[in-house]
Amino acid sequence: MDAVALPDPERHAITREGLLDGTFLERARAIPGLKALTDQQLEESLDGTLRLLGGQQDVWIFAYGSLIWNPAFDFEERVAASVEGWHRSFCLSAPFGRGTPENPTLFLALNEGGNAEGVAYKLPKGREREELLLVWRREMFSEGYQAKWVEVHSNAEVFRAITFVANPSATSFVGELTPEIVADRLRKANGPLGSGLEYLSDTIHHLKMVGLRDDLLDTIKHLAEVGN
């Protein structure tokens, strides 16, 4: 089966500048029907998460999708890492970003069970909150994700990191879909941030760059390329 011919919408990109000057949030809040958090709500959410840091001195972020290849925040250290009890899943649907209302895309989140490999970033000392605020504006502006502290393993080290897991109460949560359904959705999805297939391919490519792979993502990519 030939690939689906996708329209070429006006392109945008998630950048540090757009997160700093509010452009990204302005576009997000203009999406019809999207319930977006206010600036105050975002900051209250961030501060509530930071209060759970405990005695750990360093603040880390665990990335498993686009934050691997486009973090848009400053960091001091970057290491390959894994988490237990959570797995990478295309379980969030979105009619924006890389999709449209006619062909909504799917985004990755961490869903309960299994394990996930990715990248952990250590934030700059003394600038943790300002860098995290950029991440909050990007990941937490709507109801799809919940911020969560998880135990991260990297080589022989174990530490806690903030990551973003699926919110099962969100209207965008679609649960575990079959690889065939995911591949079909991603093939058809295209929006201002790019296509669903670009999102999939970039995640696979940058996992490989740090010596990691996800067999399920490889399967989905193969199904998408052959048209299921």
Secondary structure, 3 states (H helix, E strand, C coil): CCCCCCCCCCCCCCCHHHHHHCHHHHHHHCCCCCCCCCHHHHHHHHHHHHCCCCCCCCCEEEECCHHHHCCCCCCCEEEEEEEEEEEEEEEEEECCCCCCCCCCEEEEEEEEEEEEEEEEEECCCCCHHHHHHHHHHHHCCCCCEEEEEEEEEECCEEEEEEEEEECCCCCCECCCCCHHHHHHHHHHCEECCEEHHHHHHHHHHHHHHCCCCCHHHHHHHHHHHHCC
